[in-house]
Amino acid sequence: MNDGLVTKRSPHDVGETISALRTAAERMGAVVATVVDHAAAARKAGLDMPETQVIIFGNPQVGTPLMQVNPELAIDLPIRVMVRDDGQPGSLVTWQDSAYLAQRYGLGEDQTKPLNAQRLVQSVTEAGS
């Protein structure tokens, strides 16, 4: 089943991976909007969950023209990448497949290229592994 998500293992823990993703995204010209720390929110609510963070980033010069053509794309932008601890060494990194976005919104390959988080994730997960 293709749920539109891609997952890859990072050799780094959640915090290190999020930090590296932030640096890589900014180096590629993206703006990091925020990092959502789900585990910290769970702890504040008296609940427990494995370390799970979502980094949200994008580049308005790239995303805005796509949303002008297809406003519904705004529900999937900016790009979100989840990093979580699954109890194994390192962490799991999950993002939405750009091919899934292309199919969902009828975008051409040239339009989805800037939405492809895989290059960014690979620059982090393969560094130092």
N, C-alpha and C positions, 0 to 999 in steps of 0.2 A: 504494500500500500504506500503510495506517495502522498504524504501529508504536507508536502511543500517545505519540510525542514531538513536541514543537513546538520550532522553532528560529527565533530572531530575531537580527538583527545589532545589536550595541551599537556606538555610535560611539567607545567608550572601550576601552583595552587591558584585558587580563585582570585585572590587579591593581586598576585603577580600578573596573572593573565589579563585581568581588567586594566591594570596599570599599563601593560604593554599594548593592549588594544587602544587605549586612550592616546598613547604616544604615537602609534602607527596611524590612527585615524587623523590626528592633527597634522602629522607629517604629510598625509595625502590631501590636505586642504579641507578636511571636514571639521565641523564644529561639534564638540561633545555637548549635548544638551543637558544630560544628567546621567547618573548611575543610580539605579534603583537597587537597594539592598534588601531583598525579600527576607533574608534570615534575620537581619537586625530588626525589621518591622515585626516579625513573628515573635522575637524575644521581648519586644516592648509590649506585645499583647499577651505575654505569658505563655507563649507557644514555642515549640522547638522544631526546627527544620534544618537540613544541611545548608551550608553556605551556598547561597544562590544570589547572583547579582546580574542585572541587565544593564548594559551600556547602550545609550541611545545617542546616535550621532548622524549628521548629514551635512550636505552642502547645498544651501538654497539655490545657488547658481545652476546646480544640476537637477535638483528635485522640483523646483518651482515650474520650469517649462513642462515637465511631465505632468504635473498636477493641473496645469492650465489646460492641457489637452484632455486629461482624464481625472477630474476632481476626486473620484473615489479612491485614487491612489494615495490620497492623504491619510487614509486609515492605516496604511502600511509604511508610511514615511513619518519621521526619519527612520533610518535603519536601526533595528534592535538586534543585539547579540547577547545571548544568555550564557553565563558561565556558572557551572555548578559543581559541587563536590558530590561524587557518587560513591565515596568510600574507597576508591582505588587511587593509586599514585597519580598526581597531577589533577586535572579537572576536565570536565566535558564542556565543549563550546558548541552552541547550537544557534543557527541563523536560518532565515528564510531563503530558500533557493531562488535565484534570480530567474531561472527557467519557469518556475511556478508562477512568479509574478508576471512574467511575459505572457504566459497562457491565460492567467486570471484577467489581465487587463488588455490583452491583444497588442502587446508591445513588440517591436522589432528588436533583434539582437543588439543593434546599435543603441537603442534606448535603454536596455537593461544592463548594458555593460557597466555604467557607473553605479548601479544598484547591487552589483555582485560583491558581497562581503567576503567571498571565498579568498580572494587575493590578500585581503587584509588579515583574515584569520590565519591563513597559511604563513604569512610573514611573522606571526607571533608563535604559532604552534610548532613551527619547524626550526625556530631560532633556539639554539642551545639544546636541541633534543638529541 
